[in-house]
């Protein structure tokens, strides 16, 4: 617990498959990708992301924190760029994600949005975000706002993710972290703990079921129609070949 000085001993426990009464949950640690939205040396979104990472690892998760430095603007380079591939591979690896952005001009930052824009809705038959759980958080330079978390929820829905109910908005973030970059004890810190606990629980609940949860009638119907068209085209082609023989 020494790495979590603001957590009350005994109050924070890692959810398990047994605690969820489900023996079908896979045994590996939940895999969580963390994205943040600022390149400043004293980035408070990065500090909050690091705090989330500590909590998630204490709760038993395996985490990756993506560094947005050197990620090119969308479409300025091919998707084969190493930084783009790193981001996409991390998203495919993840079972859940944490999105943290500062609020700038009433919405999320371009740095954060650029990361999501590089994640395709579909690549081949694989969707790198669909069915994954999502926790959203924001940091504010002034009074508390929920503009960013609301925008992040819209993005998460568009990316077909399962956004958990809880969220965190940290006002006057420059007051909420100490000189070592650690979040000070406060109700805002307690909310971050709540959000990370909830993310782990929802990730375990969704694990192994995401394909079923995001399966859609309209897409199944489209697949059947596409298969029928392909079969019809194949029959016509075969008939033409037979007539020309």
C-alpha positions in Angstrom: 0.0 0.0 0.0 3.0 2.3 0.2 2.6 3.3 -3.4 -1.0 4.5 -2.7 -0.6 6.8 0.3 -4.1 8.3 0.0 -6.0 5.0 0.1 -7.4 3.9 3.5 -5.8 0.5 4.3 -8.3 -2.3 3.9 -10.8 -0.2 2.0 -9.5 -1.0 -1.5 -9.6 -4.6 -2.7 -9.2 -6.1 -6.1 -12.3 -7.6 -7.7 -11.9 -11.2 -8.7 -13.8 -13.7 -10.8 -14.9 -15.4 -7.6 -16.2 -12.1 -6.2 -18.3 -11.8 -9.3 -19.6 -15.4 -8.9 -18.4 -16.3 -12.4 -16.1 -19.2 -12.9 -15.9 -18.5 -16.7 -13.8 -15.3 -16.3 -10.4 -15.8 -17.8 -7.6 -15.9 -15.2 -5.2 -13.4 -16.8 -5.0 -9.9 -15.4 -7.3 -7.3 -17.0 -5.5 -5.4 -19.7 -6.0 -1.7 -19.6 -4.7 1.0 -22.0 -4.4 4.6 -20.7 -4.5 7.6 -23.0 -3.9 11.2 -22.0 -4.2 14.5 -23.9 -1.3 16.9 -23.3 2.3 17.3 -24.3 3.3 19.8 -21.7 6.2 18.9 -19.3 3.9 19.5 -16.4 0.8 17.8 -17.9 -1.9 17.3 -15.3 -3.7 14.9 -17.5 -0.5 12.8 -17.6 -0.3 13.1 -13.8 -3.9 11.9 -13.4 -3.2 9.1 -15.9 -0.2 7.9 -13.9 -2.3 8.0 -10.7 -4.9 5.9 -12.5 -2.2 3.5 -13.6 -1.0 3.0 -10.0 -4.5 2.3 -8.8 -5.2 -0.1 -11.6 -2.0 -2.1 -11.1 -2.8 -2.3 -7.3 -6.2 -3.7 -8.3 -4.5 -6.4 -10.3 -4.6 -5.0 -13.8 -1.8 -5.0 -16.4 -1.5 -1.5 -17.9 0.0 0.3 -20.8 0.4 4.1 -20.8 0.6 5.5 -24.3 2.9 8.5 -24.8 1.4 10.8 -27.5 4.7 12.5 -28.1 5.9 12.0 -31.7 2.5 10.7 -32.8 2.0 12.5 -36.2 -1.2 14.3 -37.1 -3.8 12.1 -38.7 -3.1 11.4 -42.4 0.2 13.2 -42.4 2.0 9.9 -42.6 1.0 6.4 -43.6 -0.6 4.2 -41.0 2.5 2.0 -41.0 4.3 4.7 -39.0 5.8 3.1 -35.9 4.0 5.3 -33.4 0.6 4.7 -35.1 1.3 0.9 -35.1 2.2 1.1 -31.4 -1.1 2.8 -30.6 -3.2 0.4 -32.7 -1.4 -2.6 -31.2 -2.0 -1.3 -27.7 -5.7 -0.9 -28.4 -6.0 -4.4 -29.8 -4.2 -5.7 -26.7 -6.5 -3.9 -24.3 -9.7 -5.2 -22.7 -10.5 -1.8 -21.3 -9.2 1.8 -21.6 -8.9 5.0 -19.6 -9.2 8.3 -21.4 -7.9 11.4 -19.7 -8.0 14.9 -21.4 -7.6 18.5 -20.2 -10.4 20.9 -21.2 -9.4 23.4 -23.8 -11.8 25.9 -25.3 -14.7 23.9 -23.7 -13.8 20.5 -25.2 -11.0 17.9 -25.3 -7.6 18.7 -26.8 -6.4 18.0 -30.3 -3.6 15.9 -28.8 -6.2 13.5 -27.4 -8.5 13.5 -30.4 -5.6 12.8 -32.7 -5.0 9.5 -30.9 -8.6 8.4 -31.3 -8.7 9.5 -34.9 -5.8 7.1 -35.6 -7.8 4.2 -34.3 -10.0 2.9 -37.2 -13.5 1.6 -36.5 -12.5 -1.4 -38.5 -9.3 -2.8 -39.9 -10.0 -5.9 -42.0 -12.5 -7.9 -39.9 -11.0 -6.5 -36.6 -12.3 -3.5 -34.6 -9.6 -2.2 -32.3 -12.0 -0.6 -29.8 -15.3 -2.4 -30.1 -16.6 -4.1 -27.0 -13.8 -2.8 -24.7 -14.7 -1.0 -21.5 -14.0 2.7 -21.1 -13.5 5.1 -18.2 -13.4 8.8 -18.9 -11.7 11.5 -16.8 -10.8 15.2 -17.3 -8.7 17.9 -15.6 -9.7 21.5 -15.5 -7.6 24.6 -15.1 -10.4 26.4 -13.4 -13.8 25.5 -11.9 -15.3 22.0 -12.4 -16.7 21.2 -15.8 -18.0 18.1 -17.5 -17.6 19.2 -21.1 -14.7 16.9 -21.8 -16.1 13.7 -20.1 -19.4 14.3 -22.0 -17.4 14.6 -25.3 -15.3 11.5 -24.5 -18.5 9.5 -23.9 -19.7 10.5 -27.4 -16.4 9.3 -28.8 -16.6 6.1 -26.8 -20.1 5.4 -28.1 -18.9 6.1 -31.7 -16.0 3.7 -31.2 -18.5 1.0 -29.9 -17.1 0.9 -26.4 -18.8 0.1 -23.1 -18.5 3.3 -21.1 -18.9 2.7 -17.4 -21.4 4.9 -15.5 -18.8 6.6 -13.2 -16.4 9.4 -14.3 -14.0 11.9 -12.8 -13.6 15.7 -13.3 -10.8 17.4 -11.4 -11.1 21.2 -11.1 -8.2 23.5 -10.5 -5.9 20.5 -11.1 -2.8 22.6 -10.3 -4.0 22.5 -6.7 -4.6 18.8 -6.6 -1.1 17.4 -7.1 2.0 17.7 -4.9 5.5 18.6 -6.0 6.2 14.9 -6.7 3.2 14.7 -9.1 1.1 12.7 -6.8 -2.6 13.5 -6.3 -3.4 14.9 -2.8 -6.0 13.3 -0.5 -9.4 14.8 -1.4 -12.9 13.8 -2.5 -11.6 14.2 -6.1 -9.0 11.5 -5.4 -11.6 9.3 -3.8 -13.7 9.6 -7.0 -10.7 8.6 -9.1 -10.4 5.4 -6.9 -14.1 4.8 -7.4 -13.8 5.1 -11.2 -10.8 2.7 -11.4 -12.5 0.1 -9.2 -15.6 0.3 -11.4 -13.6 0.0 -14.6 -12.0 -3.3 -13.3 -15.4 -4.7 -12.3 -17.0 -3.9 -15.6 -14.0 -5.2 -17.5 -14.3 -8.5 -15.7 -18.1 -8.6 -16.3 -17.7 -7.9 -20.1 -14.7 -10.2 -20.6 -15.5 -13.1 -22.9 -18.9 -11.5 -23.7 -18.0 -8.5 -25.8 -18.5 -10.2 -29.1 -22.0 -11.2 -28.0 -22.8 -7.7 -26.6 -21.9 -5.8 -29.7 -23.4 -8.4 -32.2 -26.0 -6.5 -34.3 -28.9 -7.7 -36.4 -28.3 -5.1 -39.1 -24.7 -6.3 -39.5 -25.7 -10.0 -39.6 -28.4 -9.1 -42.2 -25.8 -7.2 -44.3 -23.4 -10.2 -44.1 -26.2 -12.5 -45.3 -27.1 -10.2 -48.2 -23.4 -9.7 -49.1 -22.9 -13.5 -49.2 -26.0 -13.9 -51.4 -24.8 -11.3 -53.8 -21.3 -12.9 -54.0 -22.9 -16.3 -54.6 -25.1 -14.8 -57.4 -22.1 -13.1 -59.0 -20.1 -16.3 -58.8 -22.9 -18.2 -60.5 -23.2 -15.6 -63.3 -19.4 -15.7 -63.8 -19.5 -19.5 -63.9 -22.3 -19.5 -66.5 -20.5 -17.0 -68.7 -17.3 -19.2 -68.6 -19.4 -22.2 -69.5 -21.0 -20.4 -72.5 -17.7 -19.1 -73.8 -16.1 -22.5 -73.6 
